[in-house]
Amino acid sequence: MKRFLAIVGPGLLVAATGIGAGDLATAGFAGSYLGTALLWAVAVGALLKFVVTEGLARWQLATGTTLLEGVTGKFGRGFGFGFLVYLAFWSFFVGSALMSACGVTLHALFPVFSAAETGKIVFGVLSALTGWLLVLIGGYALFEKLMKLCIAFMFVTVVVTAGLLWPGTAEVARGLFLPSIPELDSGGLGWTVALIGGVGGTVTVLCYGYWIREENRTGAEHLAASRIDLAAAYLVTALFGMAMIIIGSTIEVEGRGAGLLVSLAGRLESVLGPAAGMAFLIGAFGAVFSSLLGVWQAVPYLFSDTLQQIREPAAGVEPVDTRSLPYRGYLAALAIGPAAG
């Protein structure tokens, strides 16, 4: 078991980072609107992300270069500059959303401020600064341990809640094995596409290459381990999404993003009791904070690697130096920039 957990470490980082408030809210809302009919869409989305991420891992293990190194080497520095501009905008908006989600869930857990907006801002800033310090001081080793802890609690909370609200094995089996799109002309297709495309992260897919470098996977002989790793990652991701659809199909939900999760926790409290509502809120915070922590730790890799390719294009298999000025500078910008904005 210990060896298995060691193998699937980077995959669990993919799952923990990729599953955020938006993913959980989308699945919960889809379940509330369309029931369990779209369980199959979550499975398809997870499979597609597995195929893409496995392909990128295979490229890196065969060539010794990350995708960004390969593309920048092929298309030149212009691509690198373009990607950095995109990354700056993405970082600001995603960082702001993650801080807000952490703030909303923490205020729901600890309503010490009379105004919800104040609580969201204060707790959001504290979450951003805490994530910054944890990544800065603890490095990859502490990051991996914290993420495994978060994903374990998230998994137990959401899956157990879905089990307590189980709508029936036959209904779940129909939604999983008999693909259909209910209410096709009135939103059903949109929710289907959202579930397929929204399962797991997007930029997170690029980050996996840096995590396997940290684990010293640098050759084709490590491909089998990465396949096991990613299979576990996207199985966990699919189970999360399916569990949220099941929860949403049995309890009416409203709101959006982290606010929807807080609303859902309140409804769970009325159905299953205060302990269930509190546990779900803690699990929801684990989901959003692990996403924040994953972005804080991984996105500076993308910045540092691309900047290096612009300065001096070269293929290499060494991990990005997390003590370097570009890495630490971008980490600081991620934590401080959205808060200041």
Long-range contacts (C-beta under 8 A, 24 or more apart in sequence): 5-148, 7-225, 7-228, 7-229, 8-228, 8-229, 8-232, 8-233, 9-144, 9-148, 9-211, 9-215, 9-229, 10-208, 10-211, 10-212, 10-214, 10-215, 10-217, 10-226, 10-229, 11-208, 11-228, 11-229, 11-230, 11-231, 11-232, 11-233, 11-234, 12-147, 12-148, 12-151, 12-232, 12-233, 12-236, 13-143, 13-144, 13-147, 13-207, 13-208, 13-211, 13-294, 13-298, 14-53, 14-200, 14-201, 14-204, 14-205, 14-207, 14-208, 14-211, 14-230, 14-233, 14-234, 14-237, 15-151, 15-200, 15-233, 15-234, 15-236, 15-237, 15-240, 16-147, 16-148, 16-150, 16-151, 16-154, 16-290, 16-291, 16-294, 17-147, 17-201, 17-204, 17-207, 17-290, 17-291, 17-293, 17-294, 17-295, 17-298, 18-49, 18-199, 18-200, 18-201, 18-204, 18-237, 18-291, 18-294, 19-154, 19-200, 19-237, 19-240, 19-287, 19-290, 19-291, 20-98, 20-101, 20-201, 20-287, 20-288, 20-291, 21-97, 21-101, 21-105, 21-257, 21-258, 21-261, 21-284, 21-287, 21-288, 21-291, 22-97, 22-198, 22-257, 23-198, 23-199, 23-200, 23-240, 23-241, 23-244, 24-158, 24-240, 24-244, 24-261, 24-284, 24-287, 25-255, 25-256, 25-257, 25-258, 25-260, 25-261, 26-191, 26-194, 26-195, 26-198, 27-195, 27-240, 27-241, 27-242, 27-244, 27-245, 27-248, 28-244, 28-245, 28-247, 28-248, 28-253, 28-260, 28-261, 28-264, 29-191, 29-248, 29-253, 29-256, 29-260, 30-191, 30-194, 30-195, 30-245, 30-248, 31-244, 31-245, 31-246, 31-247, 31-248, 31-249, 31-250, 31-253, 32-248, 32-249, 32-251, 32-252, 32-253, 33-183, 33-187, 33-191, 33-248, 34-182, 34-183, 34-188, 34-191, 35-171, 35-175, 35-182, 35-249, 36-167, 36-171, 36-172, 36-174, 36-175, 36-245, 36-246, 36-249, 37-174, 37-175, 37-180, 37-181, 37-182, 38-175, 38-181, 38-182, 38-191, 38-192, 38-195, 38-245, 39-172, 39-175, 39-176, 39-242, 39-245, 39-246, 40-175, 40-176, 40-177, 40-178, 40-179, 41-179, 41-192, 41-195, 41-196, 42-195, 42-196, 42-199, 42-238, 42-241, 42-242, 42-245, 43-176, 43-238, 43-242, 44-196, 45-195, 45-196, 45-197, 45-198, 45-199, 45-200, 45-238, 45-241, 46-199, 46-200, 46-234, 46-235, 46-237, 46-238, 46-241, 47-234, 48-196, 48-199, 49-199, 49-200, 49-205, 49-234, 49-237, 50-230, 50-231, 50-233, 50-234, 52-205, 53-205, 53-208, 53-230, 53-233, 53-234, 54-226, 54-227, 54-230, 56-205, 56-206, 56-208, 56-209, 57-208, 57-209, 57-212, 57-223, 57-226, 57-230, 58-223, 58-226, 60-209, 60-212, 61-212, 61-217, 61-218, 61-219, 61-220, 61-222, 61-223, 61-226, 62-220, 63-315, 64-218, 64-315, 64-316, 64-317, 65-315, 65-316, 65-317, 66-206, 66-209, 66-210, 66-213, 66-305, 67-206, 67-209, 68-206, 68-302, 68-305, 68-306, 68-309, 69-305, 69-309, 69-315, 69-316, 72-306, 72-309, 72-310, 72-313, 73-309, 73-313, 73-315, 77-309, 77-310, 77-313, 80-306, 80-307, 80-309, 80-310, 81-310, 83-302, 83-306, 84-303, 84-306, 84-307, 84-310, 87-299, 87-302, 87-303, 87-306, 90-203, 91-295, 91-299, 91-330, 91-333, 91-334, 91-337, 92-337, 92-338, 92-341, 94-203, 94-295, 95-128, 95-295, 95-334, 95-335, 95-337, 95-338, 96-338, 96-341, 97-257, 98-128, 98-288, 98-291, 98-292, 98-295, 99-124, 99-125, 99-127, 99-128, 99-292, 99-338, 99-339, 100-124, 100-257, 100-258, 101-257, 101-258, 101-288, 101-291, 101-292, 102-127, 102-128, 102-258, 102-285, 102-288, 102-289, 102-292, 103-127, 104-257, 104-258, 104-259, 104-262, 105-258, 105-261, 105-262, 105-281, 105-284, 105-285, 105-288, 106-285, 108-262, 108-265, 108-281, 109-278, 109-281, 109-282, 109-285, 124-339, 125-339, 127-289, 127-292, 128-292, 128-296, 128-334, 128-335, 128-336, 128-338, 128-339, 129-335, 129-339, 131-289, 131-292, 131-293, 131-296, 131-335, 132-296, 132-331, 132-332, 132-334, 132-335, 132-336, 134-293, 135-293, 135-296, 135-297, 135-331, 136-328, 136-331, 139-322, 140-214, 140-297, 140-322, 143-293, 143-297, 146-290, 146-293, 147-290, 147-293, 147-294, 150-286, 150-287, 150-289, 150-290, 150-293, 151-236, 151-286, 151-290, 153-282, 153-283, 153-286, 154-240, 154-283, 154-286, 154-287, 154-290, 155-236, 155-239, 155-240, 156-283, 157-279, 157-280, 157-282, 157-283, 157-286, 158-240, 158-243, 158-244, 158-247, 158-280, 158-283, 159-239, 159-240, 159-243, 161-243, 161-247, 161-268, 161-272, 161-276, 161-279, 161-280, 161-283, 162-242, 162-243, 162-244, 162-246, 162-247, 164-272, 164-276, 165-246, 165-247, 165-250, 165-251, 165-271, 165-272, 166-246, 167-246, 167-249, 167-250, 172-246, 175-245, 176-242, 195-241, 199-234, 199-237, 199-238, 199-241, 200-233, 200-234, 200-237, 203-295, 203-299, 203-302, 204-294, 204-298, 206-302, 207-294, 207-298, 207-299, 207-301, 207-302, 210-298, 210-301, 210-302, 210-305, 210-319, 210-320, 211-298, 213-317, 213-318, 213-319, 213-320, 214-319, 218-317, 258-284, 258-288, 295-334, 296-331, 296-334, 296-335, 297-331, 299-330, 299-334, 300-326, 300-327, 300-328, 300-330, 300-331, 300-334, 301-327, 303-327, 303-330, 304-330
